[in-house]
Amino acid sequence: MGKCKNITRLLSDALDRPLTIGEWVAIRLHLPTCSGCRNYRKQIRLLRVAARTVSGIASPEADGSDD
């Protein structure tokens, strides 16, 4: 669970600051093996899109593309 806690923190941090290459590598290595963290990433993306929609800010994530 410690690893998941770190990954979800990094996913949240990515909304506020640029992550280092090492941080992105840690996320990319972890996500394929963890459905919980993948679900967390989807949820924060959904919240981000919803917040931008409500505020009237265009969202690049709204086009349906995925990393």
CHARMM internal coordinates of N, CA and C (Angstrom, degrees):
IC EDIT
DIST 1 N 1 CA 1.4561
DIST 1 CA 1 C 1.5186
ANGL 1 N 1 CA 1 C 111.28
DIST 1 C 2 N 1.3238
ANGL 1 CA 1 C 2 N 117.92
DIHE 1 N 1 CA 1 C 2 N -28.15
DIST 2 N 2 CA 1.4575
ANGL 1 C 2 N 2 CA 121.14
DIHE 1 CA 1 C 2 N 2 CA 179.14
DIST 2 CA 2 C 1.5091
ANGL 2 N 2 CA 2 C 112.02
DIHE 1 C 2 N 2 CA 2 C -58.44
DIST 2 C 3 N 1.3184
ANGL 2 CA 2 C 3 N 116.83
DIHE 2 N 2 CA 2 C 3 N -40.60
DIST 3 N 3 CA 1.4560
ANGL 2 C 3 N 3 CA 120.70
DIHE 2 CA 2 C 3 N 3 CA 179.28
DIST 3 CA 3 C 1.5294
ANGL 3 N 3 CA 3 C 110.28
DIHE 2 C 3 N 3 CA 3 C -65.10
DIST 3 C 4 N 1.3169
ANGL 3 CA 3 C 4 N 117.65
DIHE 3 N 3 CA 3 C 4 N -43.20
DIST 4 N 4 CA 1.4670
ANGL 3 C 4 N 4 CA 121.01
DIHE 3 CA 3 C 4 N 4 CA 178.96
DIST 4 CA 4 C 1.5292
ANGL 4 N 4 CA 4 C 110.81
DIHE 3 C 4 N 4 CA 4 C -62.41
DIST 4 C 5 N 1.3184
ANGL 4 CA 4 C 5 N 116.57
DIHE 4 N 4 CA 4 C 5 N -39.43
DIST 5 N 5 CA 1.4590
ANGL 4 C 5 N 5 CA 120.02
DIHE 4 CA 4 C 5 N 5 CA 178.95
DIST 5 CA 5 C 1.5248
ANGL 5 N 5 CA 5 C 110.22
DIHE 4 C 5 N 5 CA 5 C -61.47
DIST 5 C 6 N 1.3261
ANGL 5 CA 5 C 6 N 117.04
DIHE 5 N 5 CA 5 C 6 N -41.80
DIST 6 N 6 CA 1.4524
ANGL 5 C 6 N 6 CA 121.80
DIHE 5 CA 5 C 6 N 6 CA 178.43
DIST 6 CA 6 C 1.5374
ANGL 6 N 6 CA 6 C 110.85
DIHE 5 C 6 N 6 CA 6 C -65.46
DIST 6 C 7 N 1.3182
ANGL 6 CA 6 C 7 N 117.15
DIHE 6 N 6 CA 6 C 7 N -43.59
DIST 7 N 7 CA 1.4649
ANGL 6 C 7 N 7 CA 121.18
DIHE 6 CA 6 C 7 N 7 CA -178.22
DIST 7 CA 7 C 1.5242
ANGL 7 N 7 CA 7 C 110.85
DIHE 6 C 7 N 7 CA 7 C -66.19
DIST 7 C 8 N 1.3166
ANGL 7 CA 7 C 8 N 118.01
DIHE 7 N 7 CA 7 C 8 N -44.51
DIST 8 N 8 CA 1.4715
ANGL 7 C 8 N 8 CA 118.99
DIHE 7 CA 7 C 8 N 8 CA 179.44
DIST 8 CA 8 C 1.5282
ANGL 8 N 8 CA 8 C 110.61
DIHE 7 C 8 N 8 CA 8 C -65.29
DIST 8 C 9 N 1.3244
ANGL 8 CA 8 C 9 N 117.61
DIHE 8 N 8 CA 8 C 9 N -33.96
DIST 9 N 9 CA 1.4647
ANGL 8 C 9 N 9 CA 120.53
DIHE 8 CA 8 C 9 N 9 CA 175.58
DIST 9 CA 9 C 1.5247
ANGL 9 N 9 CA 9 C 109.98
DIHE 8 C 9 N 9 CA 9 C -63.69
DIST 9 C 10 N 1.3322
ANGL 9 CA 9 C 10 N 116.49
DIHE 9 N 9 CA 9 C 10 N -43.66
DIST 10 N 10 CA 1.4679
ANGL 9 C 10 N 10 CA 120.02
DIHE 9 CA 9 C 10 N 10 CA 178.63
DIST 10 CA 10 C 1.5253
ANGL 10 N 10 CA 10 C 111.43
DIHE 9 C 10 N 10 CA 10 C -64.18
DIST 10 C 11 N 1.3244
ANGL 10 CA 10 C 11 N 117.24
DIHE 10 N 10 CA 10 C 11 N -40.37
DIST 11 N 11 CA 1.4672
ANGL 10 C 11 N 11 CA 120.01
DIHE 10 CA 10 C 11 N 11 CA 177.99
DIST 11 CA 11 C 1.5235
ANGL 11 N 11 CA 11 C 110.83
DIHE 10 C 11 N 11 CA 11 C -62.02
DIST 11 C 12 N 1.3085
ANGL 11 CA 11 C 12 N 116.91
DIHE 11 N 11 CA 11 C 12 N -38.82
DIST 12 N 12 CA 1.4639
ANGL 11 C 12 N 12 CA 120.68
DIHE 11 CA 11 C 12 N 12 CA 176.21
DIST 12 CA 12 C 1.5248
ANGL 12 N 12 CA 12 C 111.15
DIHE 11 C 12 N 12 CA 12 C -69.79
DIST 12 C 13 N 1.3242
ANGL 12 CA 12 C 13 N 116.68
DIHE 12 N 12 CA 12 C 13 N -42.66
DIST 13 N 13 CA 1.4633
ANGL 12 C 13 N 13 CA 120.72
DIHE 12 CA 12 C 13 N 13 CA 178.99
DIST 13 CA 13 C 1.5247
ANGL 13 N 13 CA 13 C 111.50
DIHE 12 C 13 N 13 CA 13 C -59.45
DIST 13 C 14 N 1.3288
ANGL 13 CA 13 C 14 N 116.50
DIHE 13 N 13 CA 13 C 14 N -34.26
DIST 14 N 14 CA 1.4665
ANGL 13 C 14 N 14 CA 120.81
DIHE 13 CA 13 C 14 N 14 CA -178.21
DIST 14 CA 14 C 1.5268
ANGL 14 N 14 CA 14 C 112.06
DIHE 13 C 14 N 14 CA 14 C -61.36
DIST 14 C 15 N 1.3229
ANGL 14 CA 14 C 15 N 117.41
DIHE 14 N 14 CA 14 C 15 N -20.56
DIST 15 N 15 CA 1.4574
ANGL 14 C 15 N 15 CA 120.82
DIHE 14 CA 14 C 15 N 15 CA 177.06
DIST 15 CA 15 C 1.5322
ANGL 15 N 15 CA 15 C 110.96
DIHE 14 C 15 N 15 CA 15 C -75.35
DIST 15 C 16 N 1.3275
ANGL 15 CA 15 C 16 N 117.27
DIHE 15 N 15 CA 15 C 16 N -23.08
DIST 16 N 16 CA 1.4554
ANGL 15 C 16 N 16 CA 121.92
DIHE 15 CA 15 C 16 N 16 CA -173.32
DIST 16 CA 16 C 1.5266
ANGL 16 N 16 CA 16 C 115.02
DIHE 15 C 16 N 16 CA 16 C -110.03
DIST 16 C 17 N 1.3261
ANGL 16 CA 16 C 17 N 116.02
DIHE 16 N 16 CA 16 C 17 N -21.06
DIST 17 N 17 CA 1.4642
ANGL 16 C 17 N 17 CA 118.50
DIHE 16 CA 16 C 17 N 17 CA -176.28
DIST 17 CA 17 C 1.5253
ANGL 17 N 17 CA 17 C 109.18
DIHE 16 C 17 N 17 CA 17 C -153.13
DIST 17 C 18 N 1.3363
ANGL 17 CA 17 C 18 N 116.04
DIHE 17 N 17 CA 17 C 18 N 157.00
DIST 18 N 18 CA 1.4682
ANGL 17 C 18 N 18 CA 118.52
DIHE 17 CA 17 C 18 N 18 CA 174.46
DIST 18 CA 18 C 1.5260
ANGL 18 N 18 CA 18 C 109.83
DIHE 17 C 18 N 18 CA 18 C -69.22
DIST 18 C 19 N 1.3092
ANGL 18 CA 18 C 19 N 116.38
DIHE 18 N 18 CA 18 C 19 N 134.83
DIST 19 N 19 CA 1.4627
ANGL 18 C 19 N 19 CA 120.24
DIHE 18 CA 18 C 19 N 19 CA 177.32
DIST 19 CA 19 C 1.5228
ANGL 19 N 19 CA 19 C 109.57
DIHE 18 C 19 N 19 CA 19 C -86.68
DIST 19 C 20 N 1.3159
ANGL 19 CA 19 C 20 N 115.20
DIHE 19 N 19 CA 19 C 20 N 155.63
DIST 20 N 20 CA 1.4629
ANGL 19 C 20 N 20 CA 120.03
DIHE 19 CA 19 C 20 N 20 CA 175.72
DIST 20 CA 20 C 1.5198
ANGL 20 N 20 CA 20 C 109.15
DIHE 19 C 20 N 20 CA 20 C -75.47
DIST 20 C 21 N 1.3090
ANGL 20 CA 20 C 21 N 116.26
DIHE 20 N 20 CA 20 C 21 N 164.76
DIST 21 N 21 CA 1.4625
ANGL 20 C 21 N 21 CA 120.39
DIHE 20 CA 20 C 21 N 21 CA 177.08
DIST 21 CA 21 C 1.5226
ANGL 21 N 21 CA 21 C 109.98
DIHE 20 C 21 N 21 CA 21 C -59.99
DIST 21 C 22 N 1.3204
ANGL 21 CA 21 C 22 N 116.53
DIHE 21 N 21 CA 21 C 22 N -40.94
DIST 22 N 22 CA 1.4689
ANGL 21 C 22 N 22 CA 120.46
DIHE 21 CA 21 C 22 N 22 CA 179.01
DIST 22 CA 22 C 1.5188
ANGL 22 N 22 CA 22 C 112.50
DIHE 21 C 22 N 22 CA 22 C -61.42
DIST 22 C 23 N 1.3325
ANGL 22 CA 22 C 23 N 116.49
DIHE 22 N 22 CA 22 C 23 N -38.96
DIST 23 N 23 CA 1.4632
ANGL 22 C 23 N 23 CA 120.37
DIHE 22 CA 22 C 23 N 23 CA 177.92
DIST 23 CA 23 C 1.5255
ANGL 23 N 23 CA 23 C 110.78
DIHE 22 C 23 N 23 CA 23 C -65.81
DIST 23 C 24 N 1.3453
ANGL 23 CA 23 C 24 N 116.83
DIHE 23 N 23 CA 23 C 24 N -42.51
DIST 24 N 24 CA 1.4686
ANGL 23 C 24 N 24 CA 119.83
DIHE 23 CA 23 C 24 N 24 CA 178.00
DIST 24 CA 24 C 1.5318
ANGL 24 N 24 CA 24 C 110.89
DIHE 23 C 24 N 24 CA 24 C -64.40
DIST 24 C 25 N 1.3152
ANGL 24 CA 24 C 25 N 116.90
DIHE 24 N 24 CA 24 C 25 N -38.76
DIST 25 N 25 CA 1.4713
ANGL 24 C 25 N 25 CA 120.38
DIHE 24 CA 24 C 25 N 25 CA 178.34
DIST 25 CA 25 C 1.5203
ANGL 25 N 25 CA 25 C 110.01
DIHE 24 C 25 N 25 CA 25 C -62.24
DIST 25 C 26 N 1.3241
ANGL 25 CA 25 C 26 N 117.13
DIHE 25 N 25 CA 25 C 26 N -43.82
DIST 26 N 26 CA 1.4685
ANGL 25 C 26 N 26 CA 120.60
DIHE 25 CA 25 C 26 N 26 CA 178.94
DIST 26 CA 26 C 1.5268
ANGL 26 N 26 CA 26 C 110.64
DIHE 25 C 26 N 26 CA 26 C -59.45
DIST 26 C 27 N 1.3239
ANGL 26 CA 26 C 27 N 116.59
DIHE 26 N 26 CA 26 C 27 N -42.79
DIST 27 N 27 CA 1.4659
ANGL 26 C 27 N 27 CA 120.77
DIHE 26 CA 26 C 27 N 27 CA 178.94
DIST 27 CA 27 C 1.5284
ANGL 27 N 27 CA 27 C 110.25
DIHE 26 C 27 N 27 CA 27 C -64.04
DIST 27 C 28 N 1.3304
ANGL 27 CA 27 C 28 N 116.44
DIHE 27 N 27 CA 27 C 28 N -48.80
DIST 28 N 28 CA 1.4676
ANGL 27 C 28 N 28 CA 121.04
DIHE 27 CA 27 C 28 N 28 CA -177.38
DIST 28 CA 28 C 1.5200
ANGL 28 N 28 CA 28 C 112.90
DIHE 27 C 28 N 28 CA 28 C -63.27
DIST 28 C 29 N 1.3116
ANGL 28 CA 28 C 29 N 117.21
DIHE 28 N 28 CA 28 C 29 N -31.98
DIST 29 N 29 CA 1.4689
ANGL 28 C 29 N 29 CA 119.95
DIHE 28 CA 28 C 29 N 29 CA 178.06
DIST 29 CA 29 C 1.5239
ANGL 29 N 29 CA 29 C 111.81
DIHE 28 C 29 N 29 CA 29 C -76.09
DIST 29 C 30 N 1.3139
ANGL 29 CA 29 C 30 N 116.51
DIHE 29 N 29 CA 29 C 30 N -31.65
DIST 30 N 30 CA 1.4694
ANGL 29 C 30 N 30 CA 121.10
DIHE 29 CA 29 C 30 N 30 CA -175.40
DIST 30 CA 30 C 1.5336
ANGL 30 N 30 CA 30 C 112.85
DIHE 29 C 30 N 30 CA 30 C -83.07
DIST 30 C 31 N 1.3158
ANGL 30 CA 30 C 31 N 117.86
DIHE 30 N 30 CA 30 C 31 N -41.47
DIST 31 N 31 CA 1.4685
ANGL 30 C 31 N 31 CA 120.70
DIHE 30 CA 30 C 31 N 31 CA -172.05
DIST 31 CA 31 C 1.5294
ANGL 31 N 31 CA 31 C 115.46
DIHE 30 C 31 N 31 CA 31 C -57.50
DIST 31 C 32 N 1.3317
ANGL 31 CA 31 C 32 N 119.64
DIHE 31 N 31 CA 31 C 32 N -40.15
DIST 32 N 32 CA 1.4710
ANGL 31 C 32 N 32 CA 117.82
DIHE 31 CA 31 C 32 N 32 CA -179.66
DIST 32 CA 32 C 1.5253
ANGL 32 N 32 CA 32 C 114.63
DIHE 31 C 32 N 32 CA 32 C -61.01
DIST 32 C 33 N 1.3236
ANGL 32 CA 32 C 33 N 117.06
DIHE 32 N 32 CA 32 C 33 N -22.12
DIST 33 N 33 CA 1.4625
ANGL 32 C 33 N 33 CA 120.15
DIHE 32 CA 32 C 33 N 33 CA -176.67
DIST 33 CA 33 C 1.5242
ANGL 33 N 33 CA 33 C 113.93
DIHE 32 C 33 N 33 CA 33 C -103.99
DIST 33 C 34 N 1.3450
ANGL 33 CA 33 C 34 N 117.19
DIHE 33 N 33 CA 33 C 34 N -0.01
DIST 34 N 34 CA 1.4675
ANGL 33 C 34 N 34 CA 118.58
DIHE 33 CA 33 C 34 N 34 CA -173.64
DIST 34 CA 34 C 1.5237
ANGL 34 N 34 CA 34 C 111.56
DIHE 33 C 34 N 34 CA 34 C -133.39
DIST 34 C 35 N 1.3066
ANGL 34 CA 34 C 35 N 116.04
DIHE 34 N 34 CA 34 C 35 N 104.06
DIST 35 N 35 CA 1.4669
ANGL 34 C 35 N 35 CA 120.31
DIHE 34 CA 34 C 35 N 35 CA -179.53
DIST 35 CA 35 C 1.5279
ANGL 35 N 35 CA 35 C 111.87
DIHE 34 C 35 N 35 CA 35 C -67.78
DIST 35 C 36 N 1.3215
ANGL 35 CA 35 C 36 N 117.57
DIHE 35 N 35 CA 35 C 36 N -30.50
DIST 36 N 36 CA 1.4597
ANGL 35 C 36 N 36 CA 120.68
DIHE 35 CA 35 C 36 N 36 CA 178.64
DIST 36 CA 36 C 1.5237
ANGL 36 N 36 CA 36 C 111.73
DIHE 35 C 36 N 36 CA 36 C -63.24
DIST 36 C 37 N 1.3121
ANGL 36 CA 36 C 37 N 117.03
DIHE 36 N 36 CA 36 C 37 N -44.91
DIST 37 N 37 CA 1.4654
ANGL 36 C 37 N 37 CA 120.76
DIHE 36 CA 36 C 37 N 37 CA 179.49
DIST 37 CA 37 C 1.5273
ANGL 37 N 37 CA 37 C 111.11
DIHE 36 C 37 N 37 CA 37 C -71.46
DIST 37 C 38 N 1.3370
ANGL 37 CA 37 C 38 N 117.29
DIHE 37 N 37 CA 37 C 38 N -34.61
DIST 38 N 38 CA 1.4688
ANGL 37 C 38 N 38 CA 119.49
DIHE 37 CA 37 C 38 N 38 CA 175.31
DIST 38 CA 38 C 1.5196
ANGL 38 N 38 CA 38 C 110.08
DIHE 37 C 38 N 38 CA 38 C -63.81
DIST 38 C 39 N 1.3201
ANGL 38 CA 38 C 39 N 117.09
DIHE 38 N 38 CA 38 C 39 N -40.74
DIST 39 N 39 CA 1.4693
ANGL 38 C 39 N 39 CA 120.59
DIHE 38 CA 38 C 39 N 39 CA 177.28
DIST 39 CA 39 C 1.5218
ANGL 39 N 39 CA 39 C 111.19
DIHE 38 C 39 N 39 CA 39 C -64.97
DIST 39 C 40 N 1.3226
ANGL 39 CA 39 C 40 N 117.03
DIHE 39 N 39 CA 39 C 40 N -39.49
DIST 40 N 40 CA 1.4625
ANGL 39 C 40 N 40 CA 120.86
DIHE 39 CA 39 C 40 N 40 CA 177.46
DIST 40 CA 40 C 1.5312
ANGL 40 N 40 CA 40 C 110.01
DIHE 39 C 40 N 40 CA 40 C -61.32
DIST 40 C 41 N 1.3285
ANGL 40 CA 40 C 41 N 116.83
DIHE 40 N 40 CA 40 C 41 N -43.71
DIST 41 N 41 CA 1.4670
ANGL 40 C 41 N 41 CA 120.65
DIHE 40 CA 40 C 41 N 41 CA 178.55
DIST 41 CA 41 C 1.5254
ANGL 41 N 41 CA 41 C 110.75
DIHE 40 C 41 N 41 CA 41 C -60.80
DIST 41 C 42 N 1.3203
ANGL 41 CA 41 C 42 N 117.23
DIHE 41 N 41 CA 41 C 42 N -42.74
DIST 42 N 42 CA 1.4711
ANGL 41 C 42 N 42 CA 120.48
DIHE 41 CA 41 C 42 N 42 CA 177.83
DIST 42 CA 42 C 1.5227
ANGL 42 N 42 CA 42 C 111.36
DIHE 41 C 42 N 42 CA 42 C -62.81
DIST 42 C 43 N 1.3260
ANGL 42 CA 42 C 43 N 116.46
DIHE 42 N 42 CA 42 C 43 N -40.11
DIST 43 N 43 CA 1.4621
ANGL 42 C 43 N 43 CA 120.13
DIHE 42 CA 42 C 43 N 43 CA -178.85
DIST 43 CA 43 C 1.5277
ANGL 43 N 43 CA 43 C 111.87
DIHE 42 C 43 N 43 CA 43 C -66.49
DIST 43 C 44 N 1.3339
ANGL 43 CA 43 C 44 N 117.68
DIHE 43 N 43 CA 43 C 44 N -42.46
DIST 44 N 44 CA 1.4602
ANGL 43 C 44 N 44 CA 117.76
DIHE 43 CA 43 C 44 N 44 CA -179.81
DIST 44 CA 44 C 1.5194
ANGL 44 N 44 CA 44 C 110.76
DIHE 43 C 44 N 44 CA 44 C -71.41
DIST 44 C 45 N 1.3376
ANGL 44 CA 44 C 45 N 117.94
DIHE 44 N 44 CA 44 C 45 N -30.22
DIST 45 N 45 CA 1.4703
ANGL 44 C 45 N 45 CA 119.77
DIHE 44 CA 44 C 45 N 45 CA 174.27
DIST 45 CA 45 C 1.5251
ANGL 45 N 45 CA 45 C 110.37
DIHE 44 C 45 N 45 CA 45 C -65.03
DIST 45 C 46 N 1.3232
ANGL 45 CA 45 C 46 N 116.31
DIHE 45 N 45 CA 45 C 46 N -43.21
DIST 46 N 46 CA 1.4616
ANGL 45 C 46 N 46 CA 120.78
DIHE 45 CA 45 C 46 N 46 CA 178.84
DIST 46 CA 46 C 1.5274
ANGL 46 N 46 CA 46 C 110.99
DIHE 45 C 46 N 46 CA 46 C -61.47
DIST 46 C 47 N 1.3214
ANGL 46 CA 46 C 47 N 116.70
DIHE 46 N 46 CA 46 C 47 N -44.86
DIST 47 N 47 CA 1.4672
ANGL 46 C 47 N 47 CA 120.50
DIHE 46 CA 46 C 47 N 47 CA 178.02
DIST 47 CA 47 C 1.5276
ANGL 47 N 47 CA 47 C 111.57
DIHE 46 C 47 N 47 CA 47 C -62.52
DIST 47 C 48 N 1.3121
ANGL 47 CA 47 C 48 N 116.81
DIHE 47 N 47 CA 47 C 48 N -38.39
DIST 48 N 48 CA 1.4660
ANGL 47 C 48 N 48 CA 120.84
DIHE 47 CA 47 C 48 N 48 CA 179.00
DIST 48 CA 48 C 1.5259
ANGL 48 N 48 CA 48 C 110.83
DIHE 47 C 48 N 48 CA 48 C -64.94
DIST 48 C 49 N 1.3185
ANGL 48 CA 48 C 49 N 116.45
DIHE 48 N 48 CA 48 C 49 N -45.87
DIST 49 N 49 CA 1.4676
ANGL 48 C 49 N 49 CA 120.86
DIHE 48 CA 48 C 49 N 49 CA 178.49
DIST 49 CA 49 C 1.5270
ANGL 49 N 49 CA 49 C 110.13
DIHE 48 C 49 N 49 CA 49 C -62.95
DIST 49 C 50 N 1.3318
ANGL 49 CA 49 C 50 N 117.25
DIHE 49 N 49 CA 49 C 50 N -43.53
DIST 50 N 50 CA 1.4627
ANGL 49 C 50 N 50 CA 120.78
DIHE 49 CA 49 C 50 N 50 CA 179.97
DIST 50 CA 50 C 1.5237
ANGL 50 N 50 CA 50 C 110.96
DIHE 49 C 50 N 50 CA 50 C -62.54
DIST 50 C 51 N 1.3185
ANGL 50 CA 50 C 51 N 117.34
DIHE 50 N 50 CA 50 C 51 N -43.14
DIST 51 N 51 CA 1.4648
ANGL 50 C 51 N 51 CA 121.01
DIHE 50 CA 50 C 51 N 51 CA 179.97
DIST 51 CA 51 C 1.5236
ANGL 51 N 51 CA 51 C 110.68
DIHE 50 C 51 N 51 CA 51 C -64.22
DIST 51 C 52 N 1.3249
ANGL 51 CA 51 C 52 N 117.08
DIHE 51 N 51 CA 51 C 52 N -41.11
DIST 52 N 52 CA 1.4633
ANGL 51 C 52 N 52 CA 120.26
DIHE 51 CA 51 C 52 N 52 CA 178.68
DIST 52 CA 52 C 1.5229
ANGL 52 N 52 CA 52 C 111.17
DIHE 51 C 52 N 52 CA 52 C -67.99
DIST 52 C 53 N 1.3093
ANGL 52 CA 52 C 53 N 116.70
DIHE 52 N 52 CA 52 C 53 N -37.33
DIST 53 N 53 CA 1.4583
ANGL 52 C 53 N 53 CA 120.38
DIHE 52 CA 52 C 53 N 53 CA 178.81
DIST 53 CA 53 C 1.5215
ANGL 53 N 53 CA 53 C 110.63
DIHE 52 C 53 N 53 CA 53 C -64.44
DIST 53 C 54 N 1.3116
ANGL 53 CA 53 C 54 N 116.82
DIHE 53 N 53 CA 53 C 54 N -46.21
DIST 54 N 54 CA 1.4588
ANGL 53 C 54 N 54 CA 121.57
DIHE 53 CA 53 C 54 N 54 CA -179.85
DIST 54 CA 54 C 1.5294
ANGL 54 N 54 CA 54 C 110.93
DIHE 53 C 54 N 54 CA 54 C -63.91
DIST 54 C 55 N 1.3331
ANGL 54 CA 54 C 55 N 116.37
DIHE 54 N 54 CA 54 C 55 N -37.37
DIST 55 N 55 CA 1.4597
ANGL 54 C 55 N 55 CA 119.89
DIHE 54 CA 54 C 55 N 55 CA -178.12
DIST 55 CA 55 C 1.5244
ANGL 55 N 55 CA 55 C 112.73
DIHE 54 C 55 N 55 CA 55 C -82.32
DIST 55 C 56 N 1.3299
ANGL 55 CA 55 C 56 N 117.09
DIHE 55 N 55 CA 55 C 56 N -11.81
DIST 56 N 56 CA 1.4623
ANGL 55 C 56 N 56 CA 120.69
DIHE 55 CA 55 C 56 N 56 CA 179.75
DIST 56 CA 56 C 1.5150
ANGL 56 N 56 CA 56 C 113.88
DIHE 55 C 56 N 56 CA 56 C 87.22
DIST 56 C 57 N 1.3221
ANGL 56 CA 56 C 57 N 118.10
DIHE 56 N 56 CA 56 C 57 N 8.46
DIST 57 N 57 CA 1.4599
ANGL 56 C 57 N 57 CA 122.21
DIHE 56 CA 56 C 57 N 57 CA 178.59
DIST 57 CA 57 C 1.5262
ANGL 57 N 57 CA 57 C 108.17
DIHE 56 C 57 N 57 CA 57 C -85.97
DIST 57 C 58 N 1.3249
ANGL 57 CA 57 C 58 N 116.93
DIHE 57 N 57 CA 57 C 58 N 131.50
DIST 58 N 58 CA 1.4685
ANGL 57 C 58 N 58 CA 120.90
DIHE 57 CA 57 C 58 N 58 CA 177.45
DIST 58 CA 58 C 1.5087
ANGL 58 N 58 CA 58 C 109.45
DIHE 57 C 58 N 58 CA 58 C -64.28
DIST 58 C 59 N 1.3315
ANGL 58 CA 58 C 59 N 116.56
DIHE 58 N 58 CA 58 C 59 N 141.88
DIST 59 N 59 CA 1.4487
ANGL 58 C 59 N 59 CA 121.28
DIHE 58 CA 58 C 59 N 59 CA -177.89
DIST 59 CA 59 C 1.5155
ANGL 59 N 59 CA 59 C 110.68
DIHE 58 C 59 N 59 CA 59 C -118.92
DIST 59 C 60 N 1.3466
ANGL 59 CA 59 C 60 N 118.19
DIHE 59 N 59 CA 59 C 60 N 120.31
DIST 60 N 60 CA 1.4574
ANGL 59 C 60 N 60 CA 119.92
DIHE 59 CA 59 C 60 N 60 CA 176.78
DIST 60 CA 60 C 1.5193
ANGL 60 N 60 CA 60 C 112.89
DIHE 59 C 60 N 60 CA 60 C -64.81
DIST 60 C 61 N 1.3517
ANGL 60 CA 60 C 61 N 118.07
DIHE 60 N 60 CA 60 C 61 N -24.20
DIST 61 N 61 CA 1.4622
ANGL 60 C 61 N 61 CA 120.70
DIHE 60 CA 60 C 61 N 61 CA 178.67
DIST 61 CA 61 C 1.5159
ANGL 61 N 61 CA 61 C 112.59
DIHE 60 C 61 N 61 CA 61 C -72.55
DIST 61 C 62 N 1.3100
ANGL 61 CA 61 C 62 N 117.68
DIHE 61 N 61 CA 61 C 62 N -16.22
DIST 62 N 62 CA 1.4585
ANGL 61 C 62 N 62 CA 121.78
DIHE 61 CA 61 C 62 N 62 CA -174.86
DIST 62 CA 62 C 1.5264
ANGL 62 N 62 CA 62 C 112.61
DIHE 61 C 62 N 62 CA 62 C -71.60
DIST 62 C 63 N 1.3522
ANGL 62 CA 62 C 63 N 117.77
DIHE 62 N 62 CA 62 C 63 N -9.47
DIST 63 N 63 CA 1.4573
ANGL 62 C 63 N 63 CA 119.26
DIHE 62 CA 62 C 63 N 63 CA -177.68
DIST 63 CA 63 C 1.5188
ANGL 63 N 63 CA 63 C 113.15
DIHE 62 C 63 N 63 CA 63 C -79.88
DIST 63 C 64 N 1.3419
ANGL 63 CA 63 C 64 N 116.46
DIHE 63 N 63 CA 63 C 64 N -2.10
DIST 64 N 64 CA 1.4636
ANGL 63 C 64 N 64 CA 120.19
DIHE 63 CA 63 C 64 N 64 CA 176.18
DIST 64 CA 64 C 1.5131
ANGL 64 N 64 CA 64 C 113.61
DIHE 63 C 64 N 64 CA 64 C 87.90
DIST 64 C 65 N 1.3270
ANGL 64 CA 64 C 65 N 118.34
DIHE 64 N 64 CA 64 C 65 N -3.04
DIST 65 N 65 CA 1.4575
ANGL 64 C 65 N 65 CA 119.45
DIHE 64 CA 64 C 65 N 65 CA -179.74
DIST 65 CA 65 C 1.5199
ANGL 65 N 65 CA 65 C 109.48
DIHE 64 C 65 N 65 CA 65 C -75.02
DIST 65 C 66 N 1.3283
ANGL 65 CA 65 C 66 N 115.23
DIHE 65 N 65 CA 65 C 66 N 156.35
DIST 66 N 66 CA 1.4591
ANGL 65 C 66 N 66 CA 121.01
DIHE 65 CA 65 C 66 N 66 CA 179.21
DIST 66 CA 66 C 1.5085
ANGL 66 N 66 CA 66 C 108.22
DIHE 65 C 66 N 66 CA 66 C -131.24
DIST 66 C 67 N 1.3295
ANGL 66 CA 66 C 67 N 117.13
DIHE 66 N 66 CA 66 C 67 N 153.05
DIST 67 N 67 CA 1.4685
ANGL 66 C 67 N 67 CA 122.41
DIHE 66 CA 66 C 67 N 67 CA -178.19
DIST 67 CA 67 C 1.4822
ANGL 67 N 67 CA 67 C 109.91
DIHE 66 C 67 N 67 CA 67 C -52.29
END
COOR INIT
IC SEED 1 N 1 CA 1 C
IC BUILD
